[in-house]
């Protein structure tokens, strides 16, 4: 007879109780065992993943029922340890999805480079089964008909190496004008798009394109001398703080300044790198 049932039948005075971690009850020092042979009477675990919970009283036990299989856990060294079970499915036996497994994190794989099945024991002690197949393995696909997508893909977007061409060129309109970009569908089944080429601020010919470039600002001529001869796009940073590129010098002059939708400022003193 289990201790808890004995207490109910013969009176609480015959028993002394101590409550342990995770709500587990130990009945004094009585050497009772559970039906599975655990050293102390076992109660249901409060967590579906006992190994993620800590415990403080060594020797206490709880059990978890998974797919009809009762798995016992023993508190040892501050954590719950699963005990050997006759009803859990070993990985080598290729268990079905959702069946009981003993040790969270264990796993195995059966197959080859063309296809495989992977088993993983989840924290709730159920098996997850995942199948991997390569439809083009061994020449199973005719990749001679590969083609480029109609629109430029984003970097990291999914592609199919057997359907999408390994390299495709697109003409893109950028703040620096039209650029030709070559994108590639890699063996990782992802599109790889190189970064667009940068351009010097002087290559922007309109206030809008200059304002669209975060590194530039558009300056207006027509102010009191010293002034600019023509409207121009220059680096945004003040050249007194940032050195100029080779072939340019830091120049002080009066200019208006436009910032796209924010409008234009009146003439004021500006320090900018100019040829």
N, C-alpha and C positions, 0 to 999 in steps of 0.2 A: 504493500500500500504506500502511495506517495505521501510525503509529510503534510502537504496542504490538506489532503483529504482526511488524514488522521486527525488533524487539528479540528476540522469541522465536525467530525464524528464524536471525538472524546473530550472536546473542550479546549479552549485556547490556553488554559493554564498549563497544559502539558507541553506546550511548545513555546519557544522563544524565537522571535523573528528579527531579522536585520535586513534592511533594504539596501541594495547595492546600486551601481550605476545602471543606467538604461532601464530602470524600473524592475530589475531582476531581484527576486526574493530568495534568500538563503535561509534554510531552516536550521538555525543553531549550528552545531557541528555534527549533525547526524550524517552517517555515511550512506545516505540514500543515493541511488543512481536512477537516471532516466531509462526509458525503455531501450535507448540506443547506447547505454553504457556510460553516459556522462557522469562525472564525479559528484554533481549536485543536481537537485531537481531543476528541470529546464522549463522556461516559459517562453512565449513568443517574443521574438526580437521586436523592438519598437521601430526599427529602421529597416527599409528594404535593402539597404546597403550597409550592413553592420560593420564591415571593415573600414568604413569612413568615419565611424564613431569611436570615441575613446571610452575606456572603462577604468575603474579604479580598484576593484576588488577581485584579485586573482582567484580563479576557481569557480566563479559564477558562470552560468551557462544560459543560452537562449537558443531558440531554433527558428528557422525561416523555411516556409513551405513554398517551393518553386515548382510549378507544373506537376503537382502531386508528390513531389520529392521533399522530404524533411531533411534540411541541412542544419547540423548542430554547430554552434560557435562557443568557444571557451575564452573567457577573459584571461589573458596572460600577458604580463609585461605592459599593461596599460592599453591594450588593443584587443579586439575580437579576432580570434583565429578560427577559420573553418576547420572542422574535423573530418576525417576520412568518412566517406559515405558510399553505400552500396547502390544508391539510386541516381547519382549524378552521372551524366554522360561524358566520357573522355573525348578529347578532341580527335584522337586517332580513330574513333569510331564514326566520324563524320555525322555528328548529331543534328537533328532537325532544328530549325529556327524556333527559339523560345523555350527549348528544353533546358533542364537544369545543368549548371556547371559548377565546379567546386571552387576554383580560385579565380577571382576577378583579375582580368588583365592577361590571362593565358590565351594562347591561340595557336593556330597552325594554318598552313596553306597547302593545298594539293592542286597540281596542275603544271603548266609550262608557260612559255612566253606567248602562246596563242590563246590560252584560256586557263583560268584557275578559279578555285573556290576558296574563300578565306573564312575561317571561323574565329570569333572573338568572344571571350567571356565578359559580359557587361558587369558593371558594379552591382546590379540587382541579381546577379548569378543566373542570367539567362544567356543562351548562345545566340549571337547574331551571325547570320550567314550571308556573305556577299559573293556574287559571281562576277568575274571579269572575263570579257571576251574581246578579242581583236578580230573583227570581221575580215580584215585585209591580210591576216597572217598567212604565210605560205602562198601568196599570190591569189588570195581569194577575191580580190577586187581588181577591177580594171581601172587603173589610175591614169590611163592615157588620155582620158576625157576631162581632166581637171580644168577648172576655169576660175577666173577672178570674179569676186563679188561685184555687184553693180555699183555699190557705194563704198567709200573707204571705211574699213572697219576700225574700231577703237583698239588701242593697245590693250592686250590681255583678253580680248573677246575670243570666244570659242571658234575654232575652225576644224575642218576635217581634212587631214593630210591626203586622203584618198579622193576627195572631191574638189577641194580648193587648191589652186595653183600654189606652188612653193614660194613664188615671188610675183607680186603685182605692183604696177606703177599707177599712181594717181596724180593728177594735177590739182593742187589745192590753192585757193585764193587766201592769202595771208596779208597781214599789215605790211609786210615787206614786198608785196607783189605775188605773182604766181610762183609756186614752188612745185617741183616734181619730187614726190616721195615714194620710195620703194618699201612696201610692206611684205612680210613673209609669214607663211603658215609653218610653224615649227613642229618638230616631232612631239612636242608636249601638247599638241592640238590647241595651241593658242596663237593668235595673231600678234606679231611683234612689229610695232610702228616706231621708227626712230624719231627723236625730237626734231622739230622744225628748226631750220637754220635761223639764227638771229640776224639782224640787220642793223647797220649804223643809223642813227637818228637822221642824218642828212639825206637818207634815201626816202624818207617820208616826204611826200610832196603836198599833202593837204593837212589842214588842222585836225580833221577827224582821224586820219590814219596815225598821225603823230600822237594824238591824245589816247588812241587805243593801245599804244605801246607804253607800258608802265615805266620804262626807263627814259622816256623822252618828254619834252615840253615844246610847244609851238610858240615862237616869238614873232611879234609884229614889228615891221619897220615904220618909219614916219614920225618917230619921236624926236625931241630936241637932241642936238649933237652932244656927245658922240652917239650915233645911232647905227642901225643896220641898213645896208643898201637894199636888201630884199627880205621878205618874210622867210623864216627858216625854222627847221626843227633841230633842236640841240639836246644834249644829255640833260636829264632832269637835275642831277646833282650839281651843286654849286662848285665851280672849279677851284675855289679857294679851299675847299675841303677834300676834293677828290682830284688826283692828277689827271691831266689831259692825255689822250692817246697820242702816239707818235705822229708828228706832222701837224699837230694842233697846238694852240697856245691859249692860255687863260686870258680872256679879254673882258674889260669892263665897259659897258655901254648902256644906253637907255632903250627900253623896248616895252611894248605891250606884251601880255602873255595870255594865251588861250588854253583852256582846259576842257575842250569838248563841250558836253552838255552844261558844264558849269559856267560857260561864257568866258568873256575876255576881261582881263584887268587893264587898268589905265597904265600909261607909261611909268616906268620906274627903273631904278638902277638894277642891272643884271650882270652877273659874272658867269660867263659861259665859255666853253671850249670852241674855238673857231679855227678854220684852216689858216 
